[in-house]
Amino acid sequence: QVQLVESGGGLVQAGGSLRLSCAASGRTFSNYYMGWFRQAPGKERDFVAAISRSGETTYYPDSVEGRFTISRDNVKNTVYLQVNNLKPEDTAVYYCAAARWYARATDGYDFWGQGTQVTVSS
């Protein structure tokens, strides 16, 4: 089992920034690809970023490319998501997740955190 706990969400004005964190415990953190997803009310959970086990390779959908940056610290067992130039449409619950292999679909991930709310006001 991998336990994941997100933090860093909050209320921010459009154009602002946040840094989300996800602390992992349990199995060896560096064995897992890590991903971030978000889910707005009434919508599906969407992929927003992933990072390889070593942190050398990152993946983003076109919708957030250039505004979101994923990183990880394998000593601190933590993955981060820096979100810049936030827009009202970025409002959602943000989840981190762990997978044995790279994936963009939710069913590719084995472990999930409880989520952290990000609200962007216009």
Buried (B, 14 or more C-beta within 10 A) or exposed (E): EBEBBBEBBEEBEEEBEBEBBBBBEEBEBBEBBBBBBBBBEEEEBBBBBBBBBEBEEBBBEEEBEEBBBBBBEBEEBBBBBBBBEBEEEBBBBBBBBBBEEBBBEBEBBBBBBEBBEBBBEE
